[in-house]
Amino acid sequence: MYDNRPIADTAIYLGDLRSRTYLLTTAYLGAGFKVDFKYYGGNGTGGEGLRTAELYLNRAEAKINLAITSGNTSLLQEALVDINLLRSSRYDKRKSYIPITINNPSELLTFCREERRREFPFEGGHRWFDLRRYGMPSIKHYYELKPGSSQEVTLAQGDNRYTLQIPNVVLERNANLVQNP
């Protein structure tokens, strides 16, 4: 249930402007139809290419993983610099930013992954590809079909639905390819 864990509301999140920038509204149109309206407060609709935030978080995650495998703890400090630099630009300047100081590699990796989740809520396939990279964990979502009626949908770890179908036109051009399950 990686996707449904609440993000803690502690002092290190006070003043984070992203919760006011990204917004999701749901409207019910009758006869069981539901429409989600997504708003992105950045400079576009997202998914248009690499953003600086993605580069910082990719580098931080790579340094953390390298620190875990090599035992080089100085890489953790470099990752913290990247994460804190990014986070400090996301906070209300009228409040003082509290830098994170996580020294445990696995806790810092979890925090970095949750930071990606906060940074890219409605931008294309970031979350999808992150989950694939994390080993395609089991996730559960609860969908509200109409007010008062919800349905649980589970995607098992390594489920075939984590893969995308290869378009037929591509399969026709390359006979060596095999369709994903």
C-alpha positions, 0 to 999 in steps of 0.5 A, a space after each residue: 500500500 505504498 500509494 495510500 500512506 499519509 504524508 506526515 504533517 509535521 514541522 518540516 512540512 509547514 509552509 510547503 507551498 505545493 499543497 496550494 499549487 496543485 489541486 484536484 477537484 471532482 465533479 459528479 455529472 449524474 448517472 454515475 459519471 465522474 470527472 476529475 479536474 486537475 490544476 497545476 500551478 506551475 508553468 504549464 500542464 506538466 509532463 513537457 520534459 525535464 524540470 530542474 526539480 526532477 534533476 535534483 531529485 534524480 541526483 539525490 536518489 542516485 547518491 543515496 542508492 550509491 551510498 547504500 551500496 558502497 557505504 560512502 556516507 559522504 554521498 548522503 550529505 550531498 543528497 541532503 544538500 540537493 533535497 534541501 536546496 529544492 525544498 527551500 525554494 518550495 516554501 513560503 519565504 515568510 516562514 523559516 525553512 527547516 532543513 531535513 537532517 536524516 542520516 539513516 540511508 533507508 529513511 533518507 531514500 524513503 523521504 526522497 521518494 516521498 518528496 518526488 511524490 509531493 513534487 510531481 502530483 499531476 505531471 504525466 507518468 512520473 508516479 507510474 515510472 517511479 513505481 515501476 522503478 521501485 519494483 512494481 509494488 502492490 498498491 490499492 486505490 479506492 475509487 468513489 463512483 458516486 457519493 457514498 459508493 466506493 470500490 477498491 482496486 488492487 494492483 498486485 506486485 509485478 502485475 502485468 498491468 504495470 506494462 504498456 502494450 506495444 502498438 501494433 504498428 511497431 510490432 508490424 515493423 519489427 517481427 523480433 518484438 513480442 507483445 507485452 503480456 
